[in-house]
């Protein structure tokens, strides 16, 4: 007869590493936030995000989106390294050996736990070479002001470099729908850089997500 102890690995049953109730730990007296490994976490107040938007708009004008996108790529590169390191340590397996379903579930839970909104994946266009990402309740979209175009450039930059490193291909991410403009969610399209070249122009021309996808897949 198999005992319960025989089913355990290192005296534990691995669950989603980024589960909110165990991943974030805090000390109210010291004002510290840490993850389950003891690494420091940083809370961003809404006033800081608003100030970043306002400051970039004043200093760089129309280039603020590009600045945020490049910042997202720089930050996302480090985020990818930490994400893979934490998963490897916890599951005792290289990320490349993890089932893709499990990997994506960890990424989705990571997004929620860090307070960046709810992340979902639409793989309907995967055979055409594109991945659609859907984020709801994004703090970056919520705090954007006076927007007439999609505003989550930071997230787009993170997605572009994260999946570029994951696939070892140079990918570009463009946002096609934004909560700051009254949409139900923020939609991002990810694909090879060369194939994504005209997408930003289509979005700037006011084309919605469905129109962009139709042209990409035509």
DRENMAR-688390 format. One record per residue (C-alpha): residue in three letters; chain; residue number from 1; x negated, y, z negated. Coordinates in pm, 1 decimal. Layout:
DRENMAR-688390
NODE  resn  chain  resi        xx        yy        zz
NODE   ALA      A   NUM         X         Y         Z
...
end
This chain:
DRENMAR-688390
NODE  resn  chain  resi        xx        yy        zz
NODE   UNK      A     1       0.0       0.0       0.0
NODE   UNK      A     2    -135.4     344.6      94.0
NODE   UNK      A     3    -164.7     581.6    -200.4
NODE   UNK      A     4    -107.9     956.4    -184.7
NODE   UNK      A     5    -476.5    1016.8    -257.2
NODE   UNK      A     6    -568.7     828.3      59.9
NODE   UNK      A     7    -371.5    1080.5     262.7
NODE   UNK      A     8    -552.5    1379.1     121.0
NODE   UNK      A     9    -861.3    1532.3     278.0
NODE   UNK      A    10   -1090.9    1708.8      31.9
NODE   UNK      A    11    -804.7    1689.9    -219.5
NODE   UNK      A    12    -579.6    1915.7     -12.4
NODE   UNK      A    13    -333.9    1906.8     273.1
NODE   UNK      A    14    -419.2    2185.4     520.9
NODE   UNK      A    15    -131.5    2421.9     598.3
NODE   UNK      A    16    -129.5    2746.5     793.3
NODE   UNK      A    17    -440.1    2920.8     664.0
NODE   UNK      A    18    -284.7    3267.6     702.3
NODE   UNK      A    19      34.1    3193.2     504.7
NODE   UNK      A    20     121.7    3525.5     341.8
NODE   UNK      A    21     176.2    3391.6     -10.5
NODE   UNK      A    22    -176.4    3250.7     -36.8
NODE   UNK      A    23    -386.8    3453.3     206.6
NODE   UNK      A    24    -363.5    3800.1      47.8
NODE   UNK      A    25    -475.9    3846.7    -311.5
NODE   UNK      A    26    -473.9    4175.6    -499.2
NODE   UNK      A    27    -589.7    4334.6    -821.4
NODE   UNK      A    28    -355.2    4621.4    -905.2
NODE   UNK      A    29    -578.7    4758.5   -1181.9
NODE   UNK      A    30    -883.7    4782.5    -955.5
NODE   UNK      A    31    -684.1    4864.8    -642.6
NODE   UNK      A    32    -850.5    4584.0    -446.5
NODE   UNK      A    33    -714.1    4360.9    -171.4
NODE   UNK      A    34    -891.0    4040.0     -72.7
NODE   UNK      A    35    -820.6    3740.3     147.0
NODE   UNK      A    36    -836.2    3383.1      20.9
NODE   UNK      A    37   -1213.7    3368.1      90.3
NODE   UNK      A    38   -1276.8    3676.2    -121.6
NODE   UNK      A    39   -1340.0    3909.9     172.8
NODE   UNK      A    40   -1220.3    4266.8     123.2
NODE   UNK      A    41    -906.0    4382.4     304.7
NODE   UNK      A    42    -817.6    4742.0     388.7
NODE   UNK      A    43    -466.9    4887.4     370.4
NODE   UNK      A    44    -394.9    5161.9     623.2
NODE   UNK      A    45    -138.7    5419.0     501.9
NODE   UNK      A    46     103.8    5552.4     760.1
NODE   UNK      A    47     -33.1    5904.5     715.1
NODE   UNK      A    48    -378.1    5785.5     828.1
NODE   UNK      A    49    -240.9    5625.1    1145.3
NODE   UNK      A    50     -37.8    5939.2    1218.5
NODE   UNK      A    51    -349.1    6148.5    1161.4
NODE   UNK      A    52    -553.2    5934.5    1401.9
NODE   UNK      A    53    -289.2    5975.7    1671.8
NODE   UNK      A    54    -265.7    6351.7    1616.5
NODE   UNK      A    55    -642.1    6401.3    1600.3
NODE   UNK      A    56    -711.3    6202.5    1916.2
NODE   UNK      A    57    -436.4    6380.5    2102.3
NODE   UNK      A    58    -579.4    6718.3    2003.3
NODE   UNK      A    59    -942.9    6628.2    2073.6
NODE   UNK      A    60    -915.4    6405.0    2380.8
NODE   UNK      A    61    -571.1    6480.3    2528.1
NODE   UNK      A    62    -471.0    6233.5    2797.7
NODE   UNK      A    63    -784.9    6026.7    2730.9
NODE   UNK      A    64    -658.7    5928.7    2383.0
NODE   UNK      A    65    -505.1    5608.0    2519.4
NODE   UNK      A    66    -836.4    5499.2    2670.5
NODE   UNK      A    67   -1017.7    5581.0    2345.7
NODE   UNK      A    68    -773.4    5368.8    2145.2
NODE   UNK      A    69    -795.3    5084.1    2397.1
NODE   UNK      A    70   -1174.9    5077.3    2373.9
NODE   UNK      A    71   -1157.0    5096.8    1994.6
NODE   UNK      A    72    -920.0    4799.0    2004.9
NODE   UNK      A    73   -1167.9    4603.0    2217.2
NODE   UNK      A    74   -1454.8    4682.1    1979.6
NODE   UNK      A    75   -1251.4    4593.3    1672.0
NODE   UNK      A    76   -1092.5    4291.9    1840.8
NODE   UNK      A    77   -1433.8    4141.7    1919.0
NODE   UNK      A    78   -1516.8    4137.1    1548.2
NODE   UNK      A    79   -1166.9    4020.7    1461.0
NODE   UNK      A    80   -1202.2    3721.7    1695.3
NODE   UNK      A    81   -1532.7    3621.0    1533.8
NODE   UNK      A    82   -1386.7    3639.2    1182.4
NODE   UNK      A    83   -1066.3    3462.5    1287.4
NODE   UNK      A    84   -1256.6    3167.7    1435.8
NODE   UNK      A    85   -1496.3    3151.1    1141.3
NODE   UNK      A    86   -1214.9    3134.6     888.2
NODE   UNK      A    87   -1024.7    2868.0    1082.4
NODE   UNK      A    88   -1338.7    2657.6    1129.8
NODE   UNK      A    89   -1420.5    2673.6     758.0
NODE   UNK      A    90   -1068.0    2585.2     653.0
NODE   UNK      A    91    -976.7    2311.2     901.2
NODE   UNK      A    92   -1332.0    2173.3     925.7
NODE   UNK      A    93   -1308.3    2172.3    1305.1
NODE   UNK      A    94   -1427.0    2401.2    1581.5
NODE   UNK      A    95   -1160.4    2627.7    1729.7
NODE   UNK      A    96   -1221.2    2464.9    2069.5
NODE   UNK      A    97   -1112.6    2131.4    1918.2
NODE   UNK      A    98    -789.3    2262.9    1765.3
NODE   UNK      A    99    -459.1    2188.8    1940.8
NODE   UNK      A   100    -349.4    2505.1    2120.9
NODE   UNK      A   101      -9.4    2497.0    1947.1
NODE   UNK      A   102    -176.3    2500.7    1605.4
NODE   UNK      A   103    -417.0    2774.5    1711.2
NODE   UNK      A   104    -135.3    3000.2    1834.4
NODE   UNK      A   105      69.0    2938.3    1518.9
NODE   UNK      A   106    -227.1    3053.2    1310.9
NODE   UNK      A   107    -266.0    3365.8    1524.6
NODE   UNK      A   108     104.8    3447.0    1494.3
NODE   UNK      A   109      96.8    3404.2    1116.4
NODE   UNK      A   110    -222.5    3611.0    1096.3
NODE   UNK      A   111     -47.8    3896.1    1279.6
NODE   UNK      A   112     246.4    3890.1    1036.4
NODE   UNK      A   113      34.5    3858.2     722.8
NODE   UNK      A   114    -181.6    4157.1     816.2
NODE   UNK      A   115     131.4    4368.2     866.9
NODE   UNK      A   116      94.8    4417.7    1242.7
NODE   UNK      A   117     443.1    4289.9    1329.2
NODE   UNK      A   118     582.8    3963.1    1463.6
NODE   UNK      A   119     389.9    3815.3    1756.7
NODE   UNK      A   120     544.0    3575.8    2009.2
NODE   UNK      A   121     409.5    3423.3    2330.5
NODE   UNK      A   122     597.8    3386.9    2658.4
NODE   UNK      A   123     424.6    3125.8    2874.3
NODE   UNK      A   124     681.5    3134.8    3153.8
NODE   UNK      A   125     429.5    3296.1    3389.9
NODE   UNK      A   126     128.3    3092.3    3285.4
NODE   UNK      A   127     122.8    2899.1    3614.5
NODE   UNK      A   128     101.2    3234.3    3795.4
NODE   UNK      A   129    -200.7    3335.3    3590.1
NODE   UNK      A   130     -34.3    3569.6    3337.6
NODE   UNK      A   131      48.6    3550.8    2967.6
NODE   UNK      A   132     318.3    3772.9    2817.1
NODE   UNK      A   133     289.8    3873.0    2451.5
NODE   UNK      A   134     581.1    4016.9    2258.0
NODE   UNK      A   135     535.3    4213.8    1933.8
NODE   UNK      A   136     822.4    4344.2    1721.6
NODE   UNK      A   137     805.8    4583.8    1424.6
NODE   UNK      A   138     462.6    4715.6    1518.0
NODE   UNK      A   139     344.4    4991.5    1280.4
NODE   UNK      A   140     137.6    5140.0    1564.5
NODE   UNK      A   141     446.1    5183.8    1782.9
NODE   UNK      A   142     661.5    5301.8    1492.4
NODE   UNK      A   143     425.1    5586.1    1405.2
NODE   UNK      A   144     356.9    5704.4    1760.7
NODE   UNK      A   145     503.4    6049.6    1826.6
NODE   UNK      A   146     647.2    6222.7    2132.0
NODE   UNK      A   147     581.0    5928.0    2360.8
NODE   UNK      A   148     708.6    5892.6    2714.6
NODE   UNK      A   149     482.3    5597.0    2795.6
NODE   UNK      A   150     388.6    5278.7    2605.1
NODE   UNK      A   151     165.9    5377.6    2313.2
NODE   UNK      A   152      12.2    5061.1    2165.4
NODE   UNK      A   153    -326.3    5099.2    2333.7
NODE   UNK      A   154    -511.7    4973.4    2026.2
NODE   UNK      A   155    -322.4    4643.0    2029.2
NODE   UNK      A   156    -367.2    4607.1    2405.0
NODE   UNK      A   157    -742.1    4642.3    2356.3
NODE   UNK      A   158    -743.4    4380.5    2080.7
NODE   UNK      A   159    -548.3    4132.7    2293.7
NODE   UNK      A   160    -770.3    4187.8    2597.5
NODE   UNK      A   161   -1099.5    4110.9    2421.8
NODE   UNK      A   162    -956.0    3840.3    2193.5
NODE   UNK      A   163    -830.8    3628.5    2483.4
NODE   UNK      A   164   -1132.1    3717.1    2698.8
NODE   UNK      A   165   -1356.8    3556.9    2439.3
NODE   UNK      A   166   -1118.4    3267.3    2386.7
NODE   UNK      A   167   -1105.3    3180.7    2759.3
NODE   UNK      A   168   -1453.3    3305.5    2857.3
NODE   UNK      A   169   -1291.7    3510.0    3136.0
NODE   UNK      A   170   -1271.1    3888.5    3170.0
NODE   UNK      A   171    -905.9    3966.9    3099.9
NODE   UNK      A   172    -711.3    4292.1    3090.4
NODE   UNK      A   173    -400.4    4363.9    2885.2
NODE   UNK      A   174    -140.4    4627.7    2979.2
NODE   UNK      A   175     166.6    4722.7    2775.1
NODE   UNK      A   176     487.7    4732.7    2978.7
NODE   UNK      A   177     748.6    4801.1    2707.8
NODE   UNK      A   178     728.6    4992.0    2379.4
NODE   UNK      A   179     938.2    5034.0    2065.7
NODE   UNK      A   180     830.1    5398.2    2051.3
NODE   UNK      A   181    1038.4    5453.4    2366.9
NODE   UNK      A   182    1347.1    5280.9    2225.6
NODE   UNK      A   183    1275.5    4928.3    2352.9
NODE   UNK      A   184    1358.4    4625.9    2138.5
NODE   UNK      A   185     996.2    4513.9    2135.0
NODE   UNK      A   186     647.1    4584.0    2259.7
NODE   UNK      A   187     559.8    4368.4    2560.6
NODE   UNK      A   188     205.6    4312.9    2683.9
NODE   UNK      A   189      95.3    4138.3    3003.4
NODE   UNK      A   190    -243.1    3966.2    3002.5
NODE   UNK      A   191    -427.6    3852.5    3314.7
NODE   UNK      A   192    -752.7    3858.2    3509.3
NODE   UNK      A   193    -890.8    4211.7    3531.9
NODE   UNK      A   194    -883.4    4229.5    3911.6
NODE   UNK      A   195    -521.8    4113.0    3936.2
NODE   UNK      A   196    -413.3    4357.3    3664.5
NODE   UNK      A   197    -566.1    4665.5    3831.3
NODE   UNK      A   198    -238.9    4811.5    3970.7
NODE   UNK      A   199     -27.7    4744.7    3659.7
NODE   UNK      A   200    -122.8    5058.9    3467.1
NODE   UNK      A   201     -23.6    5272.1    3764.6
NODE   UNK      A   202     312.3    5094.5    3792.3
NODE   UNK      A   203     378.5    5161.4    3423.2
NODE   UNK      A   204     275.9    5525.4    3458.1
NODE   UNK      A   205     521.9    5553.4    3746.4
NODE   UNK      A   206     799.6    5449.3    3509.4
NODE   UNK      A   207     853.5    5089.9    3622.7
NODE   UNK      A   208     992.7    4862.5    3350.6
NODE   UNK      A   209     862.9    4523.2    3245.2
NODE   UNK      A   210    1085.6    4319.8    3476.8
NODE   UNK      A   211     978.8    4527.1    3778.0
NODE   UNK      A   212     610.7    4488.6    3687.5
NODE   UNK      A   213     639.4    4111.7    3649.6
NODE   UNK      A   214     829.9    4082.2    3977.5
NODE   UNK      A   215     551.3    4262.4    4164.5
NODE   UNK      A   216     275.3    4062.5    3993.2
NODE   UNK      A   217     439.9    3733.8    4085.2
NODE   UNK      A   218     541.7    3830.3    4439.5
end
